[in-house]
């Protein structure tokens, strides 16, 4: 238990800062995803349709099995 206490005494500040950075980074990421989703939502149907048409000619080539 003493080693655990020493670890947190030494690294407690770094852990707190790291956690705060993770939280802020997570919020920023969520915000960015939300903005991107909002701006691309109106195009999603067209992109999906174009993507489906564009890739219909691609055939999956099965890999040769190694014996």
Secondary structure, 3 states (H helix, E strand, C coil): CHHHHHHHHHHHHHHHHHHHHHHHHHHHHHHHHHHHHHHHHHHHHHHHHHHHHHCCCCCCCCCCCCC
